Amino acid sequence: MPADLVLLSARLLDPGTGRLLPHTALAAERGRIGFLGDDRDARALAGPGTTVVDLRGAVVTAGFTDGHLHPVSGAERTMGVDLSGCRDLAAVRTALAAAVRDLRPGAWLRGWGLDPNAFGTAPVATAALGPVLDGVPALIDLFDAHSALASERALELAGIDGPRRFEQGSEIVCDAEGRPTGLLLEDAACEVVEAVAPRPTEAEVRARAAEVLAAMAASGLTGGHAMDANGDSLAVYAALEAEDALPLRLRIAPWCRPEASDADLAELVRLQGTGGALWRVAGVKLFMDGTIDNGTAWLETPDCHGQSDHAYWPDPRRYTRVIADLHRAGVPTATHAIGDAAVRHVLDAVERAQAESGRAARTGSGTGGTGVVRHRVEHIETVPDDTVRRFAPLGVAASMQPTHCCEFTRADHTDNWSRRLGEERAGRAFRCRDLWEAGARVVLGSDWPIAPYPPLQVMAGARHRRPADLSLPPHGPEQALTPLQALQGLTVCAAWAAGEEDRAGRLAVGHRADLTVLADDPLRVPDTELAALPVLLTAVAGRVTYRAAGV
């Protein structure tokens, strides 16, 4: 059978070893790498329908996989005005005023990417935006997607005139007189306003998702671990695949919230393994806390505002039982845990689930799934040494987003995140290198739309710990990863976390033909130049999903 794809005159970089293979050509058939060798033998594998590309010395490596992103919900979230580039309130007001001018009378304004650092030391509240939103129903997501600002008109339409109680760690922030400030913390509070705001049509979301995924492929991504199945996400993936318009391989983890019933949990278990050729449900996403910037993280001791002192789950013991149930059913979990207390509780829960499963296996009383179940912790923004050392023995992956540190915190600790934590805890920020050296598998990702998704930018941030524009000194340079570690975080480690190390993340015969082609060797390009390295081609299952002009 002729090959589907033949790449010639290439340098083949295996992320497993960091070495160039002694070959110049690669051929793929039926979605797998079927041949590694010289150009002449590779040409002989081509048929009339084979895509043959002479790469003229470009570098081929295993396809980049973003370990944490939100393709469909992010596509919908980013349909509003982009505030991610606004560094102060004057810039925010200017951007919002321009958006308001383009609105039809009575239409809602949506925005995203608002950085709380733009408020300086002032409280994050709608009043700080001035009169620009007067009479306008507006809902603006803060950059972390765990909080939003609602205008006075939006609060009125949602019937919000004071505080409310929720079944999860959420809050409608009110002033001393009980009047809402416009700040909504965590999902349950945000959803009160979301419920009355207009939503884009299914066709609009699908078109926007297709646009985003195509751009991701052009950035070098061949896969991603999608950390939600919110809304109609699964239907969107199915529709795009049916249209041959799904350019990434996606592993999807639907959410399990604190209010989930036993029936809800059973449905999450039932969904496992469903999907298509390039997308499937594999895992469950949970939240142990919120964010440090909002004061909704879970810290061992409160932050400098007296906040971040409790879990997202009102009863953390219920979370522990859910982890045990999912582990017993063979379902891997990914838990959002940012603060030190949250991370510790997740590791405690996994350790207990593993111990219970081991006892059941020894006594023959176990039920449910079999085999290794790999759990993950997402974010891990500040943790002490003893917690760092627990990941490797438990086999828990450390899923981290180094560009969150690069873009939203500062080396001098004058940013909102660091001020809330105080010097000691801010000094142990995003401990990528410590976790790696302690034996943990460090998976890298962007958490898009929280931070930009281009994988070379993620790798660069992991290496230099500076913002993309290089305008600030590195934050915690001792936590920088080496070039090979950064590459492995998007290839080898991502495959391991998915339990797919035997068929993904390497350049080897029999492995998936998910490939990223770069103009030069990413291990030798300087840290500060890596993000600009041209991506020439990407392929998923041996099918070209992006090809630069002239290639």
VOMARNU-991127 format. One line per field, with one value per residue (C-alpha): residue number from 1; residue in one letter; x, y, z. Coordinates in Angstrom, 3 decimals. Example, Ala and Ser with C-alpha at 12.3 -4.5 7.8 and 13.67 -1.06 7.14 Angstrom:
BEGIN
num c(1,2)
residuo c(A,S)
px c(12.300,13.670)
py c(-4.500,-1.060)
pz c(7.800,7.140)
//
This chain:
BEGIN
num c(1,2,3,4,5,6,7,8,9,10,11,12,13,14,15,16,17,18,19,20,21,22,23,24,25,26,27,28,29,30,31,32,33,34,35,36,37,38,39,40,41,42,43,44,45,46,47,48,49,50,51,52,53,54,55,56,57,58,59,60,61,62,63,64,65,66,67,68,69,70,71,72,73,74,75,76,77,78,79,80,81,82,83,84,85,86,87,88,89,90,91,92,93,94,95,96,97,98,99,100,101,102,103,104,105,106,107,108,109,110,111,112,113,114,115,116,117,118,119,120,121,122,123,124,125,126,127,128,129,130,131,132,133,134,135,136,137,138,139,140,141,142,143,144,145,146,147,148,149,150,151,152,153,154,155,156,157,158,159,160,161,162,163,164,165,166,167,168,169,170,171,172,173,174,175,176,177,178,179,180,181,182,183,184,185,186,187,188,189,190,191,192,193,194,195,196,197,198,199,200,201,202,203,204,205,206,207,208,209,210,211,212,213,214,215,216,217,218,219,220,221,222,223,224,225,226,227,228,229,230,231,232,233,234,235,236,237,238,239,240,241,242,243,244,245,246,247,248,249,250,251,252,253,254,255,256,257,258,259,260,261,262,263,264,265,266,267,268,269,270,271,272,273,274,275,276,277,278,279,280,281,282,283,284,285,286,287,288,289,290,291,292,293,294,295,296,297,298,299,300,301,302,303,304,305,306,307,308,309,310,311,312,313,314,315,316,317,318,319,320,321,322,323,324,325,326,327,328,329,330,331,332,333,334,335,336,337,338,339,340,341,342,343,344,345,346,347,348,349,350,351,352,353,354,355,356,357,358,359,360,361,362,363,364,365,366,367,368,369,370,371,372,373,374,375,376,377,378,379,380,381,382,383,384,385,386,387,388,389,390,391,392,393,394,395,396,397,398,399,400,401,402,403,404,405,406,407,408,409,410,411,412,413,414,415,416,417,418,419,420,421,422,423,424,425,426,427,428,429,430,431,432,433,434,435,436,437,438,439,440,441,442,443,444,445,446,447,448,449,450,451,452,453,454,455,456,457,458,459,460,461,462,463,464,465,466,467,468,469,470,471,472,473,474,475,476,477,478,479,480,481,482,483,484,485,486,487,488,489,490,491,492,493,494,495,496,497,498,499,500,501,502,503,504,505,506,507,508,509,510,511,512,513,514,515,516,517,518,519,520,521,522,523,524,525,526,527,528,529,530,531,532,533,534,535,536,537,538,539,540,541,542,543,544,545,546,547,548,549,550,551)
residuo c(M,P,A,D,L,V,L,L,S,A,R,L,L,D,P,G,T,G,R,L,L,P,H,T,A,L,A,A,E,R,G,R,I,G,F,L,G,D,D,R,D,A,R,A,L,A,G,P,G,T,T,V,V,D,L,R,G,A,V,V,T,A,G,F,T,D,G,H,L,H,P,V,S,G,A,E,R,T,M,G,V,D,L,S,G,C,R,D,L,A,A,V,R,T,A,L,A,A,A,V,R,D,L,R,P,G,A,W,L,R,G,W,G,L,D,P,N,A,F,G,T,A,P,V,A,T,A,A,L,G,P,V,L,D,G,V,P,A,L,I,D,L,F,D,A,H,S,A,L,A,S,E,R,A,L,E,L,A,G,I,D,G,P,R,R,F,E,Q,G,S,E,I,V,C,D,A,E,G,R,P,T,G,L,L,L,E,D,A,A,C,E,V,V,E,A,V,A,P,R,P,T,E,A,E,V,R,A,R,A,A,E,V,L,A,A,M,A,A,S,G,L,T,G,G,H,A,M,D,A,N,G,D,S,L,A,V,Y,A,A,L,E,A,E,D,A,L,P,L,R,L,R,I,A,P,W,C,R,P,E,A,S,D,A,D,L,A,E,L,V,R,L,Q,G,T,G,G,A,L,W,R,V,A,G,V,K,L,F,M,D,G,T,I,D,N,G,T,A,W,L,E,T,P,D,C,H,G,Q,S,D,H,A,Y,W,P,D,P,R,R,Y,T,R,V,I,A,D,L,H,R,A,G,V,P,T,A,T,H,A,I,G,D,A,A,V,R,H,V,L,D,A,V,E,R,A,Q,A,E,S,G,R,A,A,R,T,G,S,G,T,G,G,T,G,V,V,R,H,R,V,E,H,I,E,T,V,P,D,D,T,V,R,R,F,A,P,L,G,V,A,A,S,M,Q,P,T,H,C,C,E,F,T,R,A,D,H,T,D,N,W,S,R,R,L,G,E,E,R,A,G,R,A,F,R,C,R,D,L,W,E,A,G,A,R,V,V,L,G,S,D,W,P,I,A,P,Y,P,P,L,Q,V,M,A,G,A,R,H,R,R,P,A,D,L,S,L,P,P,H,G,P,E,Q,A,L,T,P,L,Q,A,L,Q,G,L,T,V,C,A,A,W,A,A,G,E,E,D,R,A,G,R,L,A,V,G,H,R,A,D,L,T,V,L,A,D,D,P,L,R,V,P,D,T,E,L,A,A,L,P,V,L,L,T,A,V,A,G,R,V,T,Y,R,A,A,G,V)
px c(0.000,1.440,2.264,-0.097,2.714,6.419,8.776,12.200,15.491,14.588,16.322,14.386,14.447,13.236,11.968,12.644,16.412,16.797,18.971,18.702,18.007,20.440,17.764,16.601,13.110,9.870,6.817,3.394,0.548,-2.787,-2.036,1.259,4.935,5.757,9.276,12.374,15.300,16.852,15.210,15.550,13.792,11.124,10.379,9.759,6.890,5.008,2.000,-0.278,-2.189,0.802,1.647,5.399,7.197,10.871,11.688,15.152,16.713,13.819,13.363,10.607,9.647,6.756,3.640,3.136,0.271,-1.089,-1.656,-4.501,-6.769,-10.435,-10.973,-14.754,-15.703,-12.663,-13.777,-17.111,-15.540,-13.217,-15.979,-16.166,-13.782,-10.203,-8.873,-5.819,-3.461,-4.761,-2.193,-4.056,-7.580,-7.208,-6.544,-9.473,-11.859,-10.694,-11.200,-14.638,-15.729,-14.809,-16.792,-19.817,-19.859,-20.298,-23.171,-26.774,-29.146,-29.880,-27.262,-24.943,-21.236,-18.997,-15.316,-12.509,-8.917,-9.195,-6.092,-6.720,-3.280,-4.853,-6.687,-3.422,-4.128,-7.780,-10.532,-11.653,-15.132,-17.307,-17.237,-13.519,-14.378,-16.170,-19.301,-18.308,-20.782,-23.652,-26.912,-25.072,-25.629,-22.058,-20.316,-16.523,-14.457,-11.319,-8.251,-8.509,-12.042,-12.950,-14.415,-16.282,-17.357,-21.020,-22.300,-25.108,-27.573,-26.487,-26.961,-30.396,-31.440,-30.184,-32.124,-28.984,-29.364,-27.357,-25.370,-26.465,-25.540,-24.214,-23.529,-19.919,-17.249,-18.734,-19.635,-21.455,-19.133,-20.940,-19.793,-20.271,-23.869,-24.664,-24.684,-23.108,-19.830,-20.155,-17.444,-18.621,-16.360,-16.411,-18.879,-22.089,-22.028,-21.036,-23.753,-26.501,-25.680,-24.720,-28.255,-29.808,-27.118,-27.624,-25.617,-24.188,-25.894,-24.548,-23.408,-21.529,-19.770,-18.862,-17.456,-15.436,-14.138,-13.060,-11.184,-9.444,-8.475,-7.054,-4.926,-3.770,-2.643,-0.750,1.050,2.439,-0.161,-1.273,-3.181,-4.596,-6.056,-9.387,-10.368,-14.112,-17.048,-19.193,-22.165,-22.306,-18.560,-18.854,-21.364,-19.024,-16.117,-18.312,-19.576,-16.103,-14.752,-17.666,-16.721,-13.038,-12.320,-10.867,-7.093,-6.130,-6.299,-8.271,-8.593,-11.573,-12.284,-15.852,-16.377,-17.550,-18.774,-19.404,-23.173,-22.890,-25.197,-24.353,-26.296,-24.184,-21.049,-22.318,-22.944,-19.374,-18.121,-20.404,-19.051,-15.487,-14.143,-16.913,-15.988,-14.598,-11.371,-9.564,-11.505,-12.635,-13.746,-10.939,-10.990,-12.881,-11.990,-12.594,-11.852,-10.354,-10.092,-10.351,-7.566,-5.117,-5.922,-9.584,-8.939,-10.680,-7.652,-7.251,-4.159,-2.779,-3.039,-5.140,-3.660,-2.689,-6.342,-7.559,-8.986,-8.251,-8.949,-11.389,-11.968,-14.186,-15.955,-17.992,-17.242,-13.735,-14.433,-17.004,-14.268,-12.114,-14.937,-15.515,-11.829,-11.992,-15.109,-13.558,-10.252,-12.068,-13.909,-10.594,-11.234,-8.248,-8.863,-7.452,-7.990,-7.574,-5.536,-3.620,-3.034,-0.858,-3.781,-5.697,-2.746,-2.116,-5.737,-5.732,-2.600,-4.102,-7.233,-5.266,-3.075,-6.138,-7.843,-4.744,-4.472,-8.139,-7.853,-4.765,-6.494,-9.508,-7.290,-5.478,-8.729,-10.498,-13.294,-12.514,-14.904,-14.711,-11.726,-8.325,-4.816,-2.916,-5.050,-3.018,-4.270,-3.114,-3.010,-3.572,-1.715,0.187,1.083,2.571,3.554,6.147,8.971,7.189,4.341,6.758,8.265,4.912,4.085,6.542,5.842,2.102,2.535,0.578,1.333,2.099,0.214,1.582,1.263,4.543,3.203,0.782,3.838,5.449,2.477,0.595,3.247,6.434,9.875,9.632,6.322,4.414,1.664,-1.726,-0.931,2.291,0.909,-1.891,0.469,3.232,6.955,7.467,4.729,5.280,8.907,7.937,5.967,5.332,8.032,8.446,12.131,11.797,8.934,10.898,14.003,11.868,10.830,7.378,6.132,5.686,3.098,3.086,0.105,-1.436,-4.902,-6.088,-7.932,-6.307,-2.937,-1.860,-1.743,1.268,3.355,6.675,5.667,4.780,8.142,9.959,8.215,9.189,12.792,13.183,10.317,9.714,6.722,6.478,7.646,10.686,9.917,10.504,13.222,12.603,10.386,12.084,14.790,15.917,12.630,13.341,13.298,16.068,15.310,14.878,12.652,10.433,10.146,9.331,6.657,4.656,5.438,6.730,5.164,1.816,1.753,2.632,-0.108,-2.605,-1.282,-0.147,3.633,3.752,2.242,2.680,5.195,8.196,9.545,9.483,8.045,4.564,3.953,1.270,2.189,1.353,4.206,5.396,7.920,10.039,12.501,15.290,16.147,14.153,16.801,19.426,17.436,18.044,15.311,14.408,14.079,12.181,8.650,9.368,10.700,8.642,6.303,6.424,3.999,1.859,0.316,-2.142,-2.437,-0.326,-2.675,-1.300,-3.311,-1.141,1.452,3.247,3.520,6.448,6.777)
py c(0.000,3.413,5.847,8.705,11.150,11.185,13.820,14.104,15.922,16.409,16.514,14.180,15.233,12.678,14.398,11.278,11.636,15.152,13.766,13.925,10.489,9.084,9.363,11.990,10.747,9.648,7.945,7.545,5.221,4.558,7.244,5.793,6.291,3.329,4.148,6.046,5.945,7.635,9.674,7.089,4.332,6.764,7.885,4.265,4.184,6.996,6.361,8.558,9.798,10.327,13.798,14.187,17.179,18.046,19.855,21.033,20.496,21.555,19.836,17.273,16.406,14.705,16.854,19.393,18.689,21.465,19.873,22.209,24.239,25.025,25.001,25.369,27.215,29.424,30.081,31.314,33.280,35.161,36.390,39.623,42.580,41.527,43.361,41.164,43.849,46.574,47.336,50.094,51.371,54.124,51.484,49.371,52.327,53.277,49.747,49.451,52.871,51.863,48.644,50.496,52.842,49.835,48.318,48.329,49.961,47.485,44.971,43.305,43.992,41.010,41.240,38.914,38.871,41.691,41.624,42.669,44.282,47.008,48.182,48.738,48.679,49.671,47.073,45.237,46.716,48.065,51.576,51.785,51.672,54.997,55.961,54.070,51.244,53.388,51.915,49.152,45.488,44.228,41.107,41.096,38.020,38.574,36.875,33.834,32.896,32.351,35.815,38.498,42.112,42.858,46.347,47.875,47.232,43.575,43.071,44.621,42.313,39.320,40.375,40.719,43.303,41.729,38.671,35.084,31.667,29.001,25.265,25.858,28.385,31.301,34.866,37.949,40.533,43.331,46.466,47.230,48.279,45.012,46.540,44.431,45.867,44.056,41.494,37.888,35.165,31.609,29.829,29.779,33.553,34.259,31.961,34.091,36.833,34.447,33.036,36.321,37.326,36.413,33.479,32.965,30.401,26.865,27.741,30.796,28.812,26.045,28.544,30.322,26.990,25.922,29.203,28.793,25.163,25.974,28.715,26.287,23.856,26.674,27.405,23.864,22.132,18.656,17.854,19.131,18.045,19.885,20.594,20.889,19.613,22.630,23.633,21.851,21.183,17.472,18.132,20.772,18.302,15.696,18.164,19.440,15.923,15.014,18.031,16.973,20.238,18.954,19.557,18.539,15.292,16.120,14.339,15.766,15.855,16.957,18.758,17.283,20.018,19.831,19.666,16.619,13.765,10.065,9.871,12.694,10.825,7.638,9.585,10.890,7.321,6.227,8.958,7.665,6.458,8.012,10.241,10.018,9.226,12.358,13.266,11.274,11.714,10.497,11.718,14.065,17.633,18.839,22.036,22.090,25.873,29.074,31.599,33.581,36.806,36.541,35.457,32.132,29.831,27.443,28.288,26.739,30.206,33.072,35.530,39.082,40.174,37.464,35.498,32.221,30.273,27.589,24.969,25.255,22.102,23.061,19.563,18.530,15.033,14.624,15.430,12.708,10.175,11.222,10.717,7.244,6.372,7.553,5.819,2.569,2.926,3.403,7.072,9.465,12.842,16.327,18.664,22.413,23.128,26.396,26.994,24.888,23.528,22.606,20.741,18.926,17.810,16.487,14.447,13.146,12.083,10.299,8.560,7.352,6.171,4.235,2.635,1.622,0.219,-1.738,-3.255,-4.186,-5.865,-7.863,-9.079,-9.680,-7.258,-4.608,-3.608,-1.379,-0.578,-2.197,-1.049,2.126,5.231,8.405,11.462,15.035,18.320,21.448,24.741,24.196,27.857,27.861,24.764,23.944,21.433,18.494,18.761,18.939,15.625,13.783,13.897,11.307,8.540,8.875,8.922,12.184,14.453,18.119,20.035,23.578,26.753,28.692,31.623,32.385,33.207,35.084,37.225,37.851,38.017,40.025,39.329,42.292,40.949,44.170,42.308,41.433,37.678,38.259,41.011,38.717,35.850,37.778,37.354,33.806,32.130,34.338,33.261,29.665,30.438,27.914,25.455,23.717,22.866,21.689,19.376,18.025,17.391,15.678,13.152,14.483,14.390,18.060,18.587,22.030,23.904,27.321,27.096,29.051,31.425,32.392,32.727,32.494,28.974,28.977,26.082,27.710,30.651,28.231,26.486,29.822,30.976,27.767,28.450,32.196,32.925,36.373,37.960,37.388,40.937,40.355,43.675,42.425,40.429,36.702,35.650,32.779,32.010,29.087,27.403,27.611,24.359,23.314,23.314,19.519,19.548,22.210,20.167,17.021,18.881,19.263,15.803,12.945,14.077,14.884,11.371,9.843,11.746,10.357,6.812,6.872,6.822,3.589,5.282,9.049,11.761,10.211,9.757,5.982,3.406,2.466,5.749,8.161,10.288,13.481,15.737,19.331,20.704,23.724,25.869,25.033,22.874,24.205,22.857,25.135,28.286,30.868,31.114,34.684,33.794,30.526,31.976,33.450,30.188,29.528,26.553,25.048,22.117,20.109,16.701,14.656,10.918,11.452,14.090,17.588,20.064,23.125,23.913,27.227,29.027,27.788,24.464)
pz c(0.000,-0.942,1.827,2.598,3.372,2.513,3.929,2.278,2.923,6.582,9.907,12.197,15.868,18.394,21.579,23.616,23.306,21.955,19.166,15.409,13.948,11.341,8.648,6.166,5.311,6.912,5.467,7.028,6.165,7.855,10.408,11.667,10.954,8.743,7.602,8.716,6.309,3.300,0.578,-2.182,-0.256,0.916,-2.640,-3.578,-1.058,-2.775,-4.997,-7.106,-4.056,-1.762,-0.475,-1.011,0.509,0.076,3.314,2.230,5.647,7.871,11.235,11.810,15.369,17.110,16.946,19.721,22.118,24.332,27.723,28.754,26.496,25.817,22.040,21.715,24.890,24.287,20.731,22.033,24.893,22.529,20.215,22.255,22.501,23.290,26.372,26.889,25.619,27.983,30.664,32.552,33.092,30.493,27.817,29.052,28.935,25.439,24.114,25.702,24.434,20.888,21.249,22.677,19.679,17.380,19.378,18.249,20.782,23.564,22.405,24.901,25.021,25.706,26.497,27.564,28.732,31.305,33.528,37.151,37.126,34.957,38.105,39.980,43.703,43.258,43.729,40.617,40.190,37.397,38.899,38.077,34.377,34.635,32.685,29.517,30.283,31.575,30.326,28.421,29.362,29.503,30.773,30.675,31.482,33.483,32.072,34.354,33.143,36.811,37.242,35.334,35.586,34.928,34.224,36.274,33.434,33.136,36.890,36.634,33.776,35.758,38.853,40.963,43.722,46.530,47.667,47.062,48.386,46.004,46.213,45.190,46.132,44.166,45.129,43.930,45.425,47.288,49.059,52.750,52.082,50.296,46.804,44.021,42.746,39.433,40.245,39.946,41.310,39.905,37.650,39.656,40.126,36.523,35.213,36.796,34.300,31.493,31.696,30.510,28.026,24.347,23.026,19.547,17.336,16.955,13.439,14.705,17.423,14.981,12.465,15.147,16.532,13.042,12.651,16.017,15.408,11.966,13.533,16.214,13.516,11.796,15.090,15.197,17.351,16.346,19.517,22.754,26.065,26.116,29.702,29.288,27.250,28.045,25.951,22.614,22.464,21.693,18.921,17.472,17.381,15.718,13.127,12.299,11.919,9.639,7.499,7.491,9.306,12.599,12.372,15.931,17.872,21.026,24.350,26.254,29.990,30.902,34.203,37.474,39.797,43.554,43.039,40.746,41.795,41.716,38.443,37.013,38.014,36.373,33.162,33.194,33.486,30.647,28.346,28.598,25.262,23.187,20.290,16.772,14.993,16.230,19.363,22.354,25.925,28.175,31.746,34.034,35.022,38.579,40.502,43.984,44.146,42.109,41.502,43.561,41.693,42.763,46.335,45.560,45.663,48.623,50.627,53.802,55.365,53.942,51.478,52.424,52.008,54.371,51.425,49.592,52.762,51.585,48.895,45.834,47.051,50.148,51.459,50.349,51.687,48.917,46.378,47.904,47.521,43.900,43.081,44.631,42.608,39.357,40.070,40.797,37.461,35.641,34.839,34.931,36.519,36.003,38.948,38.870,42.005,42.269,45.976,48.264,50.305,47.146,45.633,48.899,49.121,45.547,46.207,49.464,47.581,44.854,47.419,49.291,46.082,45.060,48.487,48.522,45.016,46.001,49.035,46.930,44.350,47.012,48.566,45.266,46.186,43.562,40.808,37.765,35.551,35.506,34.661,35.470,36.025,35.628,37.451,36.964,38.823,36.746,37.370,40.692,41.095,44.605,46.612,49.295,48.982,50.610,48.097,45.163,46.247,46.301,42.583,41.301,43.866,43.228,39.450,39.219,36.260,36.906,34.215,34.104,32.068,32.291,30.285,33.140,35.206,32.307,31.350,34.610,37.347,37.795,39.164,41.564,42.961,42.293,40.427,41.903,42.181,44.108,46.352,47.451,48.257,49.989,49.424,50.700,48.667,45.612,45.766,45.000,41.868,39.099,40.190,36.830,37.259,40.877,39.945,36.980,39.053,41.710,39.054,38.155,34.578,33.718,30.972,29.365,27.998,27.516,29.115,26.066,26.018,29.328,27.589,23.924,22.492,20.095,21.434,20.592,22.796,25.597,25.223,25.120,28.291,30.052,29.067,29.724,32.216,30.687,28.926,25.194,24.447,26.712,28.436,31.987,33.747,34.308,37.211,39.002,36.417,38.571,37.608,33.872,31.910,29.561,25.816,25.812,28.897,27.330,24.129,26.078,28.047,24.813,23.400,25.530,28.810,27.204,25.727,29.104,30.910,28.381,28.806,25.171,25.476,23.448,20.395,20.647,21.464,19.674,16.155,15.882,13.520,14.698,16.468,15.320,12.345,14.231,13.146,13.478,10.975,11.928,10.006,12.477,15.467,18.482,20.866,19.346,18.709,21.488,24.118,23.165,19.452,19.783,19.659,16.204,14.713,11.557,11.506,8.010,8.180,10.561,10.013,12.043,11.398,8.277,6.839,6.300,8.371,7.696,5.055,4.855,1.554,-0.501,1.314)
//
